[in-house]
Amino acid sequence: MTTWLITGCSTGLGRHLAQAVLEAGFNAVVGFHETLRNELGADGIRVTVIEPGAVWTEFGRNVPEQALRPVKQVAP
């Protein structure tokens, strides 16, 4: 029997730039995958949504300090 795994990833990076658009996209990814999980689970298809938390890396070193404040509150 073949096992199918559908995986999606959402992220919070950059939410301060265009929050409404990014929030809509985030919810679309999560909602779509949760619906797939409900509809396809009985057929043996597993669906996973990866929702990473805030992680401090050098990736944002050129981002203005003001934009990083919300991230630092979650991942000091």
C-alpha positions in Angstrom: 0.0 0.0 0.0 1.3 3.4 -0.9 1.4 6.1 1.8 0.9 9.7 0.7 2.1 12.6 2.8 1.1 16.1 1.9 3.1 18.8 3.8 2.7 22.6 3.9 4.6 25.2 5.7 3.5 28.6 7.0 5.7 31.2 8.4 5.4 34.5 10.3 8.5 36.2 8.8 7.7 39.7 7.6 4.2 40.0 9.1 4.9 43.6 9.9 5.2 44.6 6.2 1.7 43.7 4.9 0.0 41.9 7.7 -3.4 41.6 6.1 -2.1 39.9 3.0 0.3 37.6 4.9 -2.3 36.7 7.5 -4.7 35.7 4.8 -2.1 33.6 3.1 -1.1 32.0 6.4 -4.7 31.1 7.1 -5.2 29.8 3.6 -2.3 27.4 3.9 -3.4 26.1 7.3 -7.1 25.9 6.4 -6.4 24.2 3.1 -4.2 21.5 4.7 -6.6 20.9 7.6 -9.4 20.4 5.1 -7.3 18.0 3.0 -6.5 16.1 6.2 -10.2 15.7 7.0 -11.2 14.8 3.5 -8.3 12.4 2.6 -7.5 10.8 6.0 -9.9 8.0 5.4 -8.0 7.1 2.2 -4.7 6.8 4.1 -3.3 10.1 3.0 -1.6 12.0 5.8 -1.5 15.8 5.7 0.8 17.9 7.8 1.1 21.6 8.4 4.4 22.8 9.7 4.0 26.0 11.7 7.5 27.0 13.0 7.8 29.3 15.9 10.1 32.3 16.0 13.8 31.4 15.8 16.6 33.9 16.0 19.1 33.6 13.1 21.4 35.9 11.2 18.8 35.9 8.3 17.3 39.1 9.6 20.5 41.0 10.4 19.7 43.7 7.8 16.1 44.1 9.0 15.5 47.4 10.9 15.5 47.1 14.7 11.9 48.4 14.9 10.7 45.6 12.7 12.4 42.9 14.8 10.8 44.0 18.1 7.8 41.7 17.8 10.1 38.7 16.9 12.4 39.4 19.9 9.4 39.3 22.2 8.7 35.7 21.1 12.3 34.5 20.6 14.7 36.6 22.7 
